[in-house]
Amino acid sequence: MRTALSGLTTRGRCLLAAGFAAGMCAAVLNERDLLRVAAFVIALPLLAAWLATRARVGLHAARFLAPSRVPVGAASEVKLDLRSTGRLPTGGLMLEDTVPYALGARPRFLVERLPRNAPTTLRYPLKPVMRGIQQVGPLMARITDPFGLAEFDRELAGRSRLVVVPRVVRLSGLPGGSGMGAGDDGSVRLRAGQGEDDAVVRPYRQGDDLRKVHWRSTARRDELMVRVEERPWRGGTTVLLDHRVHAHRGSGPTASLEWSISFVASICLHLHHFGHQIRLVSEDGRVLAGGSSDGGHSDHVVLDSLAALQGSHRRELSAGIDPGAGQEVIAVLGGVSPASVEELIRYRPRGMRSLAVLLDVNAWAGGTDATAPDPEDARRLLTGAGWGVTIARPSSSMQQVWQELCASASNRGPSMRSEVG
C-alpha cells in the first residue's frame, strides 16, 4: 500500500484528501449520502494506483541495435520490443530511452494502449557524430492511469553497447622509393631466398644504374624495371599516433585530435589493404593494435582500439626507445616542441624509412593560439634527420595530405637507399 500511495500524483493526493475531508464532514453532520461520495472519492485514487502498479509488474522490453558497430556519421537503428504479460491492459505509457548527446536527442514515445501478450515494436534512428564506446539506455517507462491520478517510473531495459569507430577516408597511392612500396601498389617484389639480398623491383627512373636492370621483370611487364636492394621489410609498418591532449586544439568532432585519429585509421586500413603488416602505437611507444595475432581481423582491431582511445595527459614525447621497433614509421603528430622532436629522432635509426605528418594545431584553434608550436620548426628538425615530412591543416583533405606524404617519401628515397645499399 505504501508503494501504491507513493505513486499518487498531485491530482490523486488532492482527491484523496478531499475524500477524507468529506468523510469527516459526513460523520459530523450525519450525512450518509455525503459519506458514500467520500468513500467513492477515497477509493478512486487508491484503485488507480493499484491498477498502475499491477500494469507495471507485467511490463517487459528488449532493445536491439542494428548495426551495433558503425563509423562516425553513419546511421544505426534501435528497435524496442515491448510486451505486457499482466492480466490488465496497460494504458498511458510514456517511454524515454537514455541516449548520449553524441548520438542525438533522447527519443520519447507515448503508448496509449499496450494489449496483453501482444508485442509492440518501436524504432528510432541514431546518427553518431563522435567516436567512442557509447552506452544506449536504460529505457525508462512512466506508467499512468487514464485519470492521471497515479504514475510510476520503471526501468524496462538496461544498457546496450554501441561502438562508434572513426571515419575512414579512402586513400590512393603508396609512398615509393623504399620498402613500404615500389611502383603503383608496392606488390612487385622478389621472393628472396635464404642468404639472398632483399630487393624491390620498381620501374626505371632517370639516373638509375643500368646495371641494376632486372631483365626477367622487364620482359614480364614490358617495361624497364630495376632492382633496388634495401633493408629487409619483413617487420611491417608502424603507425605512430600522437594523442596527447596538450598537443591538440579544438573540441568535439572538429578537433585536431579527431582528425588525427581518423587519418591514422585511414592509413592503417589503406596499407593493410595492400598486405602490409600494421603496428599501431601511441606517442609513448605503447602498442594500441597490430601484430601477427590480429590475423585477418586487423581492420576491426585497429578501428575498435581507436574508437575507445582517450586523450593522453603526457606533456612531451618520451618513449625512450625507437617507436618503430626496427620497422618503417609513419608518425601523425600534433603540436610538438623541439625537445619532443629531438626525443623522437634520438632513438630512430637514420637509415630506416621515417615519415611524419605535422598538424598545424594553431589553424584548428582559428589562428588565435599563440602558445601552439610552429610546425615549421619541427619540419626543419625532422627533415634534417632524414624524415619525409608534410604539414596538415583543417583546409587540407586527407587524400591531399597523404599524396604530399607519398611525394616527400619518394623525394627522400635515393638518399636513404645510398645509405643502406
N, C-alpha and C positions, 0 to 999 in steps of 0.2 A: 504493500500500500504506500509505503514511504517513497518507493521508486516511482510509482504512478503519480503521486502528488508533486514530485519534483519536476515532472514534465508539463505541468499546467502552465498555460500562457497567462498573460495579464488578464485577458478576457475571461479565461477559465477561473482564475483566482477571484476576480471581481464577482463572477456569477456565484461561485461557492460562498463567498462572504455575504452576498445578498440573500442567498438561501438560508444561511444561519440566522441572519437578522430577521428575515420574515418568519422563521420558526420561533424565535424568541418573542416576536410581537404576537404571533398566533397563540402562544402559551399564555401571555399576559392578558390578551383580550378574549381568550377562549373562543377563537375563530377557527373552526375546523376546516372551512374551505381555504383559508389562508395557509393552514398547516399543510394541506395537500399540495398547494402551489409551492410552498417552501421545500417539501420533500422532493418534488419534481426538479426544482432548481438545483438542489444539492446533488441529486442523483445524476443529472445530465453531465456535468464536467467529470465526475468520477467514472461514469460509464465510458465517456470519450477517452479518458486517459487509459482505462483498462483495455479498450479496443486497440488503441495505438500501440500499447505495449505488446499485445499479442501479435499484431502485424509485424512489429519489429523483430520478434523472435523468429519468424518464419521467412526472413529475407536472406537470400544468398546471391553473390555476384562473383564473376570471374572476369579478368582482364587479359586481353591478348594484343600483342604488338606485332604488326606486320609491315615491314621487317623490324627486327629488334636491333639491327645494326645498320646505320645509314651515314652517309657523308654529310658534311655541313651544307645546308641549302636544299637537300633532298627531303622528300616527304615520307612520313610514316603514318600509318593509320592505327588508331586504337579502337578495339571492339570491346564493348561491355555487354556481357550476357547476364541478365537479371532473371531471377526466378523466385516466386513466392510459394512456400510449402505450408503456409499457415492455413487454418480452416476458414479464415475470414479473408475476403478480398482486401487488398491494400490500396488506399487512395491517398491523394495529396502527398506524393513522394517527391522531395526535392533532392537532386543528386549534384554533387560537386566533386570533381576529380582534381587532386592536387598536382599541378604542373609547374616545374621551374620556369622562371621568367625567360630563360634562354630557349624554351620550347614554345612559347606563346602564352596566350591568356588562359585562365582556368575555365574549362567548359562547365556549364551548368545545364541541367535538364530538369524539366518538370513532368513527372509521370502522374497523370490524373487517376489512372486506374491500372493496377497490376493484377491480372487474373491469377488465380491459384493454379500452380503446376503448368502454367503456360509461359514459355520463355519469351523474354522481350530483349531485343538487341538494340543497342545504341552505339553510334560511331561518331568519331571526331578525328580531324587530322592534326598532325604535329609537323612543324617545319623548323628544325633547329637552326639557329644562327651561330651557335658556339659549339666547338668540340667539347668532349668530356664524357664522363660516365654519369648519365643523368638518371635520376630516380623519379618515376611517374607514380603518383599515389601518395597517401592512401585515398581510396574512394569513400567519401563521406555521404551519408544519407540523412536527410531531415524528414521525419515522418510526422504528418499532422492528420488530425481527424477532419471530417468535412465541415465542421463548425468552427474550426480554428481554436478550440479550447485546450488542446494539448499537443505537444510536439516533443520529439526525441531525436537526438543525434546518435548515429551508429556508424562504425567503420565496417563497410561491407567487403572491401578488398584491400590487401596490403600494397606493397610497393613492387613495381616492375622495373627492370633494368633496361635502359636504352643506351647503347654505345654509339656515340656520335664521333665518327672518325674525321680527320682533317680532309679538306677538299683537295683533290688531286687534279693537277693540270697535266694535260698530255704534252709531253716534250718530244722533240725530234733531234736527231744528231747525237754524236758521241765525241768526247774530246779525242783528238787524234794525236799521233806522234809519240805515243807511249804505250805501255801495256794495257791501259784502260780501253783502248780501241784503236784500230787502224782501218782506214777505209771508211765505208759508209756505216757499217754496223758492228765493226770490231770482231766479226766472227771468222775472218780469214786468218787462220793460224796454222803453223806447222806443228805436227804432233811429235815433239822431240822425245826421243827415247832416252834410256838411262845413259848418262855420260855425255849426251849431246848438249849443245848450247841452246838455250831458249831463244826463240825468234818470233818476229812478227813479219808477215808478208803484207806489204801495202803497195798501192800504186806509185809509180816513179814520180819523183818531184824534181824540179830544176835544181841541179847541183849535186844530185845523188851520185855516188860512186858506181860506175857501170859494172865494176867487178862484183857488185852485190846483186846483180840481176838474178832473179830466181826463174830459170827458164821453164821449169815444169808448170809453175803457176801462170807464167806469161802465156804459155800455149793453151792452158785450160781456160783462161779468162779472156784471151785475145786482147790483152792489154799488158803493157810493160810493167812488171812487178819487181820490186826489190826486196831483199831480205835484210831486216834490221835486227841485229842481235841486241837483246835487252836483259834486264834482270828478270828472274822468274816471276811470273804473275799468278802463281797458284794461290796466293794468300787472299785475293779478292780486293775489294774496295771498302775503305772505312769512310763513313759519312759522319762528320762531327757537327753536332748541333749546340750552339751557344744559347742556352735558355735561362740565363741569369736575368732576373728582374731588373737589376741595376743597369744592364746593357741594352735595355729596350725602352721604347716610348710608346705612348698611346694606350688606349683601353678598348676592351670589347673586341668585336670581330675585326676591326680595322687596325689593331695594334701591330707593331712590328714583330712581336713575338709570334702572333698567329700567322703572319706572313711567312716567317722563317719556318715554322712547323709545317705549313702547307707546302712550301718549296722543298723542304727535306723529304717529305712524303712523296712528292712528285719525282724527285731524283732517285730515291730508293726503288720505287716501282718501275721507273724507266730503265734503270740499269739491270734490275732483276729480269726484266722482260728480255734482255739480250743475254741472259745466262750468267750474269755476274753474281758472285757471292758477296752479299752486302752485310756489313757490320756497322750498326748504328751506335754511336757513343755520345755522351754528353761532354761538356767542356772540361770536366774534371777526369775524363777517361773512363767513367762508369759505362758499362755496356748496357744499352737500352734494348737492343734486339739484334739478331743476327747470329751466325754460326751454323755449323752443319746440322745442329739439332732441329733447326727450323724446317728443313726438308722442303716439301712443295708448298708449305703454308707460310712462306716468308712474308708475302704481302700482308696477310692478315696479322701476323705477329708484329710487323713494323707499324701498321696503322693502329692496332689496338694499344700498343705501347705509347704511341704519340697521342692517342685520344685521352689517355689517363695522365699524361705528363703535366706536372705543375712547375711553375717558375722556381728557379733556384735562387737562394739568397746569398750566394757567394759573390764577393766583390770583384775578384780578379780570376783570370785563367791560371790555374796552378795544378796541373795534372802531375807534374814531376816525372813523367815518362813520355815516351813517344806515343801520342794518341792513336796513331795508326798501327802500332804494334808491328811495324815492318811492312804494312800494306800501303797502297796508294791512298791518299786522303783528299776528300772534298770537305772543306770546312765552311759552314754558314755561320757567320759571326755577327753579333750586334755591335754596339759601340765598344771598341777595345782601346785601351790605353797603350802607349808604347811599352810599358812594363809587361802588359799581358802579351803583346806580340813577341817580345823577347823571350818570354816564358814558353810560348808556343813553338817557336823555331829552335829553341835551345836543344831540345831533345829530338828534333826531326832531322833524319839524315838528308843531306843536301842532294844526294843522287836519286832519291825517291820522288815520284810524282806527287806534288802538293799543289792543290788548288784551293782558292778561298773566295767566298762571296762576302763582301763587307756591306753591311746595311748602313745607309746614311740615316741614322735614327733621328737626327735633328729635323729631317724632312718629314718624318712621321709625327713630330711634335709641332708641325706647322712653321718650322724655322725660327721658333722663339726660345729654344732651349740653349742658352749659352754654355751650359755645362756638358753638352753632348760632345763626345770626342769627334775630331775631324777624321773621316775615313781616309783622306789623302795621306795623312801621316802614317797610318797603318799600311796603306798600299806601298809606300816607298820602302818601308822596312821589309815587308814580305817579298816584294819584287827583288830587292837586293839579296834576299836569301834564296832566290831561285823559285819562288812560288809564282803561279799564274793567278792573277787577281782581277776581279771585276767588282764594281760598286752597284748596289741595288737601291732604288728609290721607289716611293709609292707609285709614281707615274710609270714605272717600268713594268712591263708584263714579265711573267716568269719565263716564258719562252724566250723573250729578248735577253734576259739575264743569262739564261742557260746558253744561248748562242754566243754571247760575249765570253762566257767562261770557256766554252769549247775553243773559241778563237785564241784566247790567251794561252790555252794548253798547247795548241798547235804551234804558236809562236815560240814557246819555250822548249818544244820537243827536241830540236837539234842540239841545243847546249846540254840538255840532260843526257842525251844519248852519247855525246862525246865524253862525258864523264865515266860512263859505265861500259862503253864499247870495248 
